[in-house]
Amino acid sequence: MSKAIITSYTLLDFMSEADMNGFFSFVEGNMEQHAANLRANGMTKFYISRVFNKGDKFTIGNWLEYENQEAFVACDKIWQEFLKAASSNFDFITKIVPYRGIVQYDFS
């Protein structure tokens, strides 16, 4: 298994601003506890951002970093369970596109 930092960037495109705001409400009510569970299993960063350079589209970006491959695998299982349980809270349609990567350079 890799000891490199693993990143995950996911774009979520919503059909309407109301749907996006519904997602934000869900985040505000549920994500703090979920993030604590992820941190305990090797997640090191978790950002949710509004993508502002997509015109009139309603897009959210989730950026996550994991300390290594093992942490990513552990957290991926946590994500799967979380999304399975949370899916009943979503009554909107979204297009989800995930990207995964290994950090090559860090200039931060």
N, C-alpha and C positions, 0 to 999 in steps of 0.2 A: 504494500500500500504506500501511496505517496505521502511524504511529509510536507509537501508544498501547500500553500494556502489555496483553498478552493473558493471560487466565487460563483454566485448564482444571480443572474439578472433576469427578471421576468417582467414582461410588458403585459398590461391588462387594458384592453380597449373596451370601453363601455358604449352602449347605444345612446345614452343620454346623460346629461349632467345630474339628473335625479338618481339614476342608477349609480353613478360614481359617488354621489353624496351618501347613498345608502351603504356603499362599500366603506366609506370613511366612518360612518356611524358604527358599522360592524367592527372595524378596526379599533375604534375608541373603546368599545365595550368588551373586546375579547383578546386583543393582541398582547397586552402587558403580561398576562399570565402565561400565554403561549411563548412569548419571547423569553421569559425567565426559564421555562423548560428547555428551550433551544440553547440558551447560554450555558445551562448546566451540562449540556451534551456537546459543547465545543463550538457553538456559533460565537463569532467575535464581533460582527457588525450586522445591523439590520436597519435599513432605511426604507421608508415608503415615501415616494415623491410624486408630485404631479408633473407630468411632462408638459411643458408649456410651448414647445416649438412644433406642435402638430396642428396648428390652425384651429379649426373649430371642433377638433376631436377631443374626446374625454379619455385620456390615457394616464395610467398610473404605472410607475416603475418601482419594483421591489428589488433592492440590492442587499444581498446577504454575503457574508464571508464566514468561512469555517476554518478552524486552525489546521485541519489536514483532511485527508480522504476518509479516515475513520469517522471523524466528526460529521462530515457530509453524509455518509451512509447512515449514521445514527439519527441525524436530524431529518434526513429524507423520510425515514420511517415515521418520525413524529409528525412531519408535515402531512403524510398520507392519512394518518389517523385523524389529525385535526381537520383536514379538508373533508374527509368522509363524514365526520360528526357535524361539521359546520354547513355542509351543503344544503341542509334543510332550511337554513337561514337566508339563502339567496333566492330571490325571485326575479332576478334579472339575468340577462344574457351578456356574456363578456367573451371576448376573444383573448386567450391566454397563450403567450409565446415565451417559453423559457430558454435561456442561454446559460451554459455552464462553462467555466474556464479554470485554468490554473494560472496563478499570478506569475508572470515572467519577470516583471520589474516593478518596483514600488518606489516612487519618488515623493511619497508623502512626508 
